[in-house]
Amino acid sequence: MSYYVYILECADKTFYIGSTNNLEKRLVVHNFSKAGAKYTKARRPVVLKYSENLKTKSRALKREYTLKQLTRTEKMALMKGAILRGKK
């Protein structure tokens, strides 16, 4: 099973970082469900800006933690680099 770490951009231009094993379903939940993250429910709509595919849940959680430690500028550079490399 694959796991994903992702960065969403909220309507207020803030970023949300999370992990999941079903990225498409999680995006729908963030945008339309009452079960979405409390943070994103108040900041809809959200747009996927970046994602990484990882082999294990453990690696995904570690990577999520690492991404959350980045500054906004570093997150933006990561997303820009991913777009340039075609990894979005």
C-alpha positions as CSV (number, residue, x, y, z in Angstrom):
1,M,0.0,0.0,0.0
2,S,1.2,3.5,-0.8
3,Y,1.0,6.5,1.5
4,Y,1.0,10.2,0.6
5,V,2.2,13.3,2.3
6,Y,0.6,16.4,0.9
7,I,0.4,20.2,1.1
8,L,-2.9,22.0,0.6
9,E,-3.3,25.7,0.1
10,C,-6.4,27.0,1.8
11,A,-8.7,29.8,0.7
12,D,-6.9,32.2,3.1
13,K,-3.5,31.3,1.5
14,T,-2.3,29.3,4.5
15,F,-0.9,25.8,4.1
16,Y,-2.1,22.5,5.6
17,I,0.1,19.4,5.6
18,G,-1.2,15.9,6.1
19,S,-0.8,12.3,5.2
20,T,-3.1,9.6,3.9
21,N,-3.3,6.3,2.0
22,N,-6.0,7.6,-0.4
23,L,-5.2,11.1,-1.6
24,E,-8.2,11.6,-3.9
25,K,-10.6,10.6,-1.2
26,R,-8.9,12.8,1.4
27,L,-9.1,15.8,-0.8
28,V,-12.9,15.3,-1.2
29,V,-13.2,15.0,2.6
30,H,-11.1,18.2,3.2
31,N,-13.4,20.2,0.8
32,F,-16.8,18.7,1.3
33,S,-17.2,16.6,4.4
34,K,-17.9,17.4,8.0
35,A,-15.3,14.8,8.8
36,G,-12.5,16.9,7.3
37,A,-9.7,18.4,9.4
38,K,-11.0,21.2,11.7
39,Y,-8.3,23.5,10.3
40,T,-9.4,23.1,6.6
41,K,-13.2,23.1,7.3
42,A,-12.9,26.8,8.2
43,R,-10.7,27.6,5.3
44,R,-12.4,26.0,2.3
45,P,-11.9,25.5,-0.6
46,V,-8.5,23.9,-0.4
47,V,-6.3,23.1,-3.4
48,L,-3.6,20.4,-3.6
49,K,-0.3,22.0,-4.2
50,Y,2.2,19.2,-3.5
51,S,2.3,15.5,-2.8
52,E,4.9,12.8,-2.3
53,N,4.3,9.0,-2.5
54,L,6.0,7.0,0.2
55,K,6.1,3.2,0.8
56,T,5.1,3.0,4.4
57,K,2.9,4.8,6.9
58,S,5.9,5.3,9.2
59,R,7.9,7.1,6.4
60,A,4.9,9.2,5.5
61,L,4.4,10.3,9.1
62,K,8.1,11.2,9.5
63,R,8.0,13.1,6.3
64,E,4.9,15.0,7.3
65,Y,6.6,16.0,10.5
66,T,9.7,17.2,8.6
67,L,7.5,19.3,6.2
68,K,5.7,20.9,9.1
69,Q,9.0,22.1,10.5
70,L,9.7,24.1,7.3
71,T,9.1,27.8,7.1
72,R,6.5,29.1,4.7
73,T,9.3,30.2,2.3
74,E,10.8,26.7,2.4
75,K,7.4,25.1,1.7
76,M,6.9,27.4,-1.2
77,A,10.3,26.6,-2.6
78,L,9.6,22.9,-2.3
79,M,6.3,23.2,-4.1
80,K,7.9,25.4,-6.8
81,G,10.7,22.9,-7.3
82,A,8.2,20.0,-7.5
83,I,6.2,21.8,-10.2
84,L,9.4,22.5,-12.2
85,R,10.3,18.8,-12.0
86,G,6.8,17.7,-12.9
87,K,6.2,16.0,-9.6
88,K,3.0,17.7,-8.6
